Amino acid sequence: MYNRIVRTTIEIKPEHRAKLLELAARRGEKGFSSVVAEAVEVYLAGNAGQERFRKRALRLRGTLPHNEARRLQQSSETLRGFWR
């Protein structure tokens, strides 16, 4: 795979831009492209982990006996009643 850099345009809030520039400056960098690239890498890695977890959880569908599943559902609904 090639390690090419592709230019793109994103829209961000002015306060986010300021914080990104500040972070880049603390790193001794002129712009904040590397900071954004790092943030995207971290986000994508975390998202991939969540997707693997979701798929694993879905594979468990139907593995609980019906009565246990119903009891768990009722307990969950009771707990949700205490949430704001």
C-alpha positions in Angstrom: 0.0 0.0 0.0 1.2 3.5 -0.8 1.8 6.0 1.9 0.4 8.9 -0.1 -0.9 12.1 1.4 -4.1 13.5 0.1 -5.2 17.1 0.6 -8.8 17.6 1.7 -10.9 20.3 3.2 -12.8 20.0 6.5 -15.0 22.4 8.4 -14.2 22.9 12.1 -15.2 25.4 14.7 -12.8 28.3 15.2 -12.1 27.3 18.8 -11.1 23.8 17.7 -8.8 25.3 15.1 -7.2 27.4 17.8 -6.7 24.5 20.1 -5.2 22.4 17.3 -2.8 25.2 16.4 -1.8 25.5 20.0 -1.2 21.8 20.3 0.9 21.8 17.1 2.9 24.7 18.3 3.7 22.9 21.6 5.0 20.1 19.5 7.1 22.5 17.5 5.0 22.1 14.3 3.9 24.9 12.0 0.5 23.5 11.0 -1.9 21.1 12.6 -2.2 18.4 9.9 -0.2 15.9 11.8 -2.3 16.4 14.9 -5.5 15.8 12.9 -4.0 12.8 11.2 -3.1 11.3 14.5 -6.6 12.0 15.9 -8.1 10.3 12.8 -5.9 7.2 13.3 -6.9 6.9 17.0 -10.6 7.4 16.2 -10.5 4.8 13.4 -8.6 2.3 15.5 -11.1 2.7 18.3 -14.1 2.5 15.9 -12.7 -0.8 14.5 -12.4 -2.2 18.0 -16.0 -1.2 18.7 -17.2 -2.9 15.5 -15.4 -6.1 16.4 -17.0 -6.0 19.8 -20.5 -5.4 18.3 -20.1 -8.3 15.8 -19.0 -10.6 18.6 -21.9 -9.6 20.8 -24.3 -10.2 17.9 -23.0 -13.7 17.4 -24.2 -14.4 20.9 -27.8 -13.6 20.0 -30.0 -16.5 20.9 -27.6 -18.3 23.1 -29.4 -17.6 26.4 -32.4 -19.7 27.2 -35.7 -17.8 26.7 -36.5 -17.5 30.5 -33.0 -16.2 31.3 -33.2 -13.7 28.4 -36.5 -12.4 29.6 -35.3 -12.1 33.2 -32.2 -10.1 32.0 -34.5 -7.9 29.9 -36.7 -7.2 32.8 -33.7 -6.4 35.0 -32.4 -4.0 32.4 -35.7 -2.2 32.1 -35.9 -1.8 35.9 -32.4 -0.3 36.0 -33.2 2.0 33.1 -36.1 3.3 35.1 -33.6 4.8 37.6 -31.7 6.7 34.9 -32.4 10.3 34.4 
